[in-house]
């Protein structure tokens, strides 16, 4: 984790003062932002470029799937009643990562489903954010309220969909443990 000082205006009545707040940015978040920015560059369409890109995509997909499975397994270990995406195949037309068998309180939000994303959620994430929003709207409309859980956090206010809450994986895990105690 790298750290830096960020100036921040703090309103105190009609007097505005400046304070420094200490912020930490995880290297994985920075890496994800760089990865998203690199997708904006023209693709290397040579045989080597296409091969390298496909291999990176394959590795990234495997990494994301493992993170999703670990996230779901934590819910199972703690005794939550749900079906995962694989168990929903053939039974439902839409399949979030977790579909609770009864409404479940997650971080103070009543959820019928959770969708896990192994990246940092932000408005300008090319090729990803519009697809996610469309998916989340379907879940909320057809299943009910739920949440999208970002492994690396998210830009505040980037998901403004009725019935959908954005959460960080870390806060969800902490909430689960606290609810079980």
Secondary structure as GFF3:
##gff-version 3
##sequence-region A 1 181
A	DSSP	beta_strand	2	12	.	.	.	ID=ss1
A	DSSP	beta_strand	15	25	.	.	.	ID=ss2
A	DSSP	alpha_helix	27	38	.	.	.	ID=ss3
A	DSSP	alpha_helix	47	77	.	.	.	ID=ss4
A	DSSP	beta_strand	82	84	.	.	.	ID=ss5
A	DSSP	alpha_helix	85	88	.	.	.	ID=ss6
A	DSSP	beta_strand	98	106	.	.	.	ID=ss7
A	DSSP	beta_strand	109	117	.	.	.	ID=ss8
A	DSSP	alpha_helix	129	142	.	.	.	ID=ss9
A	DSSP	beta_strand	146	150	.	.	.	ID=ss10
A	DSSP	beta_strand	164	168	.	.	.	ID=ss11
A	DSSP	alpha_helix	169	180	.	.	.	ID=ss12
###
